[in-house]
Amino acid sequence: MLKRIVVGLVLLVLLLAVVLAVNTWRQGSRQLAVQPLPVLAVDKAAAAQSLAAAVRARTVSGLLDGPASDAAFAALHAHLQQRYPLVHAKLERERVGGLTLVYTWKGSDAAARPIALMAHQDVVPIAPGTETRWTHAPWSGAIEGGYVWGRGTWDNKGNLIAQFEALELLLAGGAQPKRTVYFIYGHDEEVGGRDGAVRVAALLEQRGVKLEMVLDEGLVVTEGILPGIAAPAALVGVAEKGSVSLKLVAEAAPGHSSMPPAPGQSAIGRLARALAKLDAKPLPGGVAGPARAMFEALAPEMSGFQRVALSNLWLFGPVVEPMLAKGASTNALMRTTTAMTILNAGNKENVLPGRAEAVVNFRILPGDSATSVAAFVRATIGDEQVKVEPLGEPFEPSRVSSSSVPMYEHIQRAVREVYPGSLVAPGLMLAATDGRHFERVADNVYRFTPVRAKPEDLQRFHGTDERLSVDNLAEMIRFYHRLLQLAAGV
């Protein structure tokens, strides 16, 4: 009897091994096969000088006073007009919301639905006290060591200049698109896009424009960032998270610190207990949606156990998910995240405060909502004496765009042709973009920045020593040049 049980177990293990092997083998490469593309000649030096000039225009959104802000944007606009004469001669140019620019490249086929490429002109400020930590002054636009240095080189003037350079090259060659292309350049993306992208989307809707695709800034061409992937991996954001901030308020009778109430009954104690519960219980998640699509696209390019595990999540999901949850970025792919960002209580060391407040920010995974997050928080805290109030205006996560339509394939092909040997996979954008405002006028919104990024580059994003390599800028120009050929029928 025991022998039969052992034999049966061995057979089951062998059967499982065969199933895993076959399923792994069946998950063949999902990468688009492309032919080598001749390298487009680009004037790298001139493009770098153009980006440097754009950096020197201090287009910080939301902080400068009116005249200073207007002057900075005026300087940028003047530079664009001077550097790109064909764009300004052949495309219709509109200003929306005062400073946002919209260029229309009219297509020859009225039946073909338009597309839109986006970037934004504004940048974030320099953190006070960090100016001297920069290798080159943050507004210098210095070109040194093969890089253009300064605030906005990566976010997002590199995209802006690359698109203008690509378009000017196409126009110089007499290009005419079959499909109308809108180039949309917001001026307030870093503060929500209310006067820029929101108004442009409303204007297009008013005109009855329905876009086939929007491509905005987003995920990048990662190098050495994804475990198990040696090749460059371009992640195309097919969705982005939403955001809601909740204020937690606990109140109690104020008094002297010499006579505190029972444990957990003070305002601070009650609030601390609520925060501890939230910290100990993250929102539920898992490898699903865009995260699952990403791993399914990349798993066939891996080797060993990683390939087997990610190709058979039906079995290894309970093992894989806790491992992914240990990393901040991979954890954020799987769930709505909880971030405690502000805490206020008391103003004197010997006085018990009557009120304690905390702000918790949640980045909402597609499938969750601001309402469901608030309900989860209240249920987790389980204390009606801790008030949970919305702070500001939340925005919901985007819908998930398709990775099996021609426009996505155009992006994939352009990446594979311009970045030889690279992999392409759908991904989830963790931060917010202007692209989210265009869902009502576009079938699919994608979020991708064609810039190579290594682990050490990520801290430069909104940080110190932001820079973009001249070679990378040239690749970005080639990407947009090729994408316009494919997607607009140039």
Buried (B, 14 or more C-beta within 10 A) or exposed (E): EEEEEEEEEEEEEEEEEEEBEEBBEEBEEBBEEBEEBEEBEBEBEEBBBBBBBBBBBBBBBEEBEEEEBEBBBEBBBEBBEEBBEEBBEBBEBEEBBEBBBBBBBBBEEEEBBBBBBBBBBBBBBBEEEEEEEBEBBBBBBBBEEEBBBBBBBBBBBBBBBBBBBBBBBBBEEEBBBEBBBBBBBBBBBBBBBEBBBBBBBBBBEEEEBEBBBBBBBBBBBBBEBBEBBEBBBBBBBBBBBBBBBBBBBBBBEEBEEEEEBEEEBBBBBBBBBBBEBBEEBBBEBBBBBBBBBBBBBBBBBBEEEBBBBBBBBEBBBEEBBEEBBEEEEBBBBBBBBBEEEEBBBBEEEEEBBBBBBBBBBBBBBBEBBBEBBBEBBBEBBEBEBBBBEBBEEBBBBBEBBEBEEEBBBBBBBBBBBBBEEBBBBBBBBBBBBBBBBBBEBBBBBBBBBBBBBEEEBEEBEBBBBBBBBBBBBBBBBBBBBBBBBBBBBB
